[in-house]
């Protein structure tokens, strides 16, 4: 199963790309509309990129009245990414989405590096959202968490049905001549191939800690990358930064993954999930 990472694809502007996915994940929606952070918002780095979009979105009312009906016309299963600045924000949006048949899954963005975080813990936010919806809830976590496996266990106990691993990590890029921050918000979320080893470790540890379904993401550019995330414990993968450079990545990665599986005599993606765990327990330095 191949998805996009939230915020890395506008399905209404590039429907042909979205149609190559097994599910489309919306940009994160908040209770009220947001203009986002001041420019510059995106900066390429030696490996990967930084972004500081700041959760620009039309708010839940705008999503429900305008964007969601148009996205549903694409015929691709829809995941809605939900954000906020308090646990009550997440609960409010989940309640508003509960009766919307267009939405198959809700992803709780619990780790955006470009805005102020809610004061509650990830588990407290999941616990607040859980009673408000019957839809599957996936918790999107940060690789910067002090004890990511413990956080994963906590959101599982609070009612999360799955995990999205990982979000971006906070980073900085400086102008070559002025040595001033290249982003208007100074710091941004780092993504791209350099994030892959960190994301793989997160998937590996959280799979062992919870057994929950995991969408793995972070630096995936090829079918080989996707295979490694499956082996670490993911059941699905999401493409992010690669979509900016290669809009045809969903189809290409799908073909390459099929070739990787066939070369190893694996019947499908389910047969690959968790293969990296065959040698025993994870050891954390």
N, C-alpha and C positions, 0 to 999 in steps of 0.2 A: 504494500500500500504506500503510495507516494502522495504527499501533501506539499503545500508551500508553507514556509515559516511565515507567521503573521507579520504583515507590513512589508513583505518583499514582493508582492504582486498585487496589481489592481486588476481584478478579473473583468471589470466593466470596460477598462481601457485595452486590455489584452485578452479577450475571451478565448482566442485560439490557444493560448498558453494554459489557461485554466482548464480547458477541455482535455488537456493531456494529464490532468491530475485525477486521483481517486477521490479526493475531497479538497475543497477550497476553504482556507482559513481566512477570515476577514481581518482587517486591521483592528486593533483593540478599540472597543467602544467604551465610553464613560457615560455617566448619567447626563452630563451637560456637554454641549459642543465645546471643542477646544481648538484654538488656532495653532497650537504647537509652539515649539521653541523658535527663537529668532534665527535667521540665516547666519552663517552657512550651516547646513544641516548634514551634509555628507562629505566625507573626506577619504580618498583612497590612501592606503598605507602600502608599505613594501610588500606585505602579504595580507590581503584582506581589505577591510574598510571600517571606518567609524561612522556611526549615524547618531544624530541627535534630533529626531523628529519631534519628540515630546508629546506623543499620543494625539496628534492632530486627528480629529474625527467629528462627525456631525451630531454626536450625542445619540442616546438610545432612541429618542423619538424620531430623529432623522433617519436612523438606520431602519427602523420598523416601517416608516411610511414611504421611504423612497428607495434606499439601496437594497434592502432585503428582497422586496418583490422582483426587482430587476435581476438580482443575482440568482434567484430561484429559476428564472427563465432559462438559465444556462443548462439546467439539468444535472449539475454536479452537486453531490452531497455537500452541505454547508456546515462548517464549524464557525461559531462566533467567539472571537477573543474578547474577553471582558476584563476591564480594569477599573480602578477607582482609587480613592484616597482614604477610605475607611471601609471596614467590613460591611457596613450597611449599604455602601455603594454597590458592592458585588451582589449582595442579596437582592437589592432593588432591580438590577438588570436581569438577574437570573429569573426572577418572578415575571418580568415583562416578556422574557423569551419562552417561558414554559409552554405556552399554548400555541406557539408558532410552529406549524408543521414543517416549514421550510428548514428549520434548524435541526440538525441531527445530533450535534454535540456542542458543549460549551467548554471553552478553554479559559481557565482563570489565569490571567497574566499577573503572577505574584512577584515579578522580579524585573520590572522595567528599570534600567539604569539611568534613564534620562528625566525622571520626574521624582518628586518626593514620594516616599513609600507610605502606605497605610501604617498606622501605629500598631495594629494588631499583627500577630504572627501569621504565617502562612496557614497553619492549622486552624487558627481562629477564623480566618476568612473563609476557608472551606466549610467549617462548621456553620457559619452564618448563611452561606449560599445553599448548602445541601437541602434544607427543608423547603426551599423556594422553587425547586425544579425537579422534575422526574427524568430529565435528560442526563446522559452521561456527563460527568464532570472530570476534565483533565486539568491537573495543576501544573503550570509552567514554572519551573524553578530555576534559580540562579546557580551557576557553578561556583559562585563566590561564597556560598553558604558555609558557615564554620564547620558544620557536620551535616553534609548533604544527605547521607543515608538516614540519619535520625530525622531530618526534616521530612524526607519521603515517607518514613514510617508514621510520622505525626499526621500528615495530610491524608494518608491511607486510613488511619483510625478515625479521622474527622469526616470521612465519607467520599474521598476522591476515588473515582473509578479507574483513573489512569494518570500517567505522568507525561509531560512534554519536557524533554531534556536536550539541550539547555537553551536558556536565553543568552543574550550577549553579555560580555564583561566590560566593565568601565575601563576606558582607555583614553589616551591623549596623543594628538599629533601636533607638531609645531611647524610653522612656516619656515622655509629654508633660510630666507634672508633676515626676516625680522625676529625669528624665534618666538613669535607669539602664537597662541592657540589657533589652529586652523578652523575650528568649529565656533560658531557664534555662542554656543552654550559652554564652550571650552572643552568639557569632557563629553565623551559619547560612548555608545555601545559598540564594542569591537566584535566583528564577525569575519568569517572567511576561513581559509584552510588552516591558519595558525591556531584556530580554536578546536580543531578536530581531536587532538589527543586529550584535551581537557573534557570535551563532550563525551568521548568514548569512555573515559574513566567514570564520569557521572552515570552514564547508562549502565555500565558494568556493576558499579556498586549498588545502585538503586534497584536493579533487577534482582540482585542477590538479597537485598534487604526487604523487598516487598513482594516480588512476584507479580506486580501490577503490569498491565499492558503499558508499553512505553513507545512514544514517538520520539525517535532519536534525530537530532539535528545539530549542526555545527561543523562547517567546513566540508560538507558532502559535495563533491564535484563529479563523481564517477560511480559506476556500478560496483567497483571494488570497494569504494568508501561505504556505499550502502550495505554491502555484504558484511563489512566489519561492524557496523552498527547493529545489524541483526545478530551477528555472533556474540556481541557484547550483551545482548538481551532485548533489543528493540523489536517490536512487532511491525512497526511502520517507520518510515523516514520522511523528513521534511527538507525541502530544498530552500535555501535562503539566498545568500550573496551570489551564488552562481547564476541565478535568474536574471540579474542585472547585466551580466556579460553574455549569457547564452540562453535566450528564451526557449530554445528547443531542448533544454536540459531534461525536462520530465521524460520525454520519449527516449532520449539517448540513454539516460541512466537506467530506465526500465529495460531497454534492450541489453545493455552491458551487464546488468544484474542477472538477467536470465541466462546470459552466456557464462557468467561466473558460477551460477548454481549448477548449470548443466556440466561444466567442466569438472565439478566436484561430485557429480552423481547425486545431487540433492534434488528432491522432487519438487520443492517449492520453498517459498520464504519461511514457512513454518518450520521446515526441517533445518533451517539455518539458525533460527532464533535460539540463543543461549549456548551455541557451540563453544564459545570461549571459556565456559565455566566447567568444562569436563575434567580439568586437572586439580580441582579442589577449591578451597575457600579463598576469597580475596584477602590480600594482605595490604594494609594501609601503612605507609611510612609515617 
